[in-house]
């Protein structure tokens, strides 16, 4: 929401909080207090925002999903390297990061993972990471020490307020299953993991982080709402696959950024042409310079 919408919502919440019966429903009351405090902080941050962070959801928290693309074990390992990179970036920015779901690959790395990231202008910064990331290196899994190219897909969604979009019960299918850890080991003894399918679009969201089925459902619904909002804002609504973290298209020629570790070291963004020979620094989470180089393109 923009600055005016934030202020309107703050005023409305404040009016509710001033009512004598506000704390009758303590759970709902606490949720509104939390929302009020969050919006107040966002409004303060908005006043000091850089010129390149003016998007509707730039002040929002974000969900970041990684999916291994073309490249087998190499791509799975690359996806895990990117997961570490974004966790380190969040740490450097002072953001709170939480792994909502992480599915290990058979030999090494991950098939996919989803993070929730909370902090100041999280979505504003991370939205430009949406797309295919390409890695070139000598494979640690190849006895011949051959050079390999692999891909991973990054999807970034803003956290959407519950009142911004309504999802009808008849439009979703909810399945439960048992959460599993590395190697397929069960991490609990109940079917607490949730898979939600949005029937009109085919979008599928899963969450298995929490022990409670209800908590996993709440998180999955939030991610689904974010994906639906993003889909509706796209000019080309037909490209729904981009909003489902599909690995289709995560291949040669579609990358937004190249990471080369052999025969030389370089990270280069294909949109802003920003580059650095210090690839290890980038992989350790020093992303501000490349991210801002892309954000500034929107000002020209």
Number of C-alpha atoms within 10 A of each C-alpha: 17 14 16 10 11 17 15 11 16 20 13 12 16 14 11 15 16 9 9 8 10 15 12 9 9 10 9 12 17 13 11 18 15 12 16 20 13 13 20 16 13 19 19 11 14 19 9 8 16 9 10 17 20 16 12 13 20 23 28 25 23 28 27 26 23 28 28 31 27 21 17 18 21 25 27 28 25 28 28 24 16 21 26 15 20 24 21 20 20 20 13 14 16 12 18 15 19 14 18 20 20 22 17 19 20 14 13 16 21 24 23 24 20 23 20 21 24 19 17 21 21 23 26 22 20 25 21 19 21 18 20 25 26 25 21 20 19 16 17 13 14 11 7 9 11 11 14 17 19 25 29 30 30 27 23 25 26 28 24 22 13 12 6 10 12 8 13 8 9 9 11 18 12 14 13 18 13 16 22 19 15 13 11 12 10 12 14 13 10 14 15 22 26 28 18 20 19 21 12 9 14 13 18 20 21 23 26 28 22 17 16 14 18 13 17 22 23 13 19 23 22 19 24 25 22 23 26 21 17 17 20 11 10 13 8 9 13 9 11 19 16 19 20 18 23 17 20 11 18 23 19 13 9 14 20 18 22 18 23 19 18 14 10 10 15 18 24 18 19 14 13 17 12 16 18 16 15 13 18 16 13 21 19 17 19 20 21 14 13 21 19 17 18 20 19 13 11 10 10 4
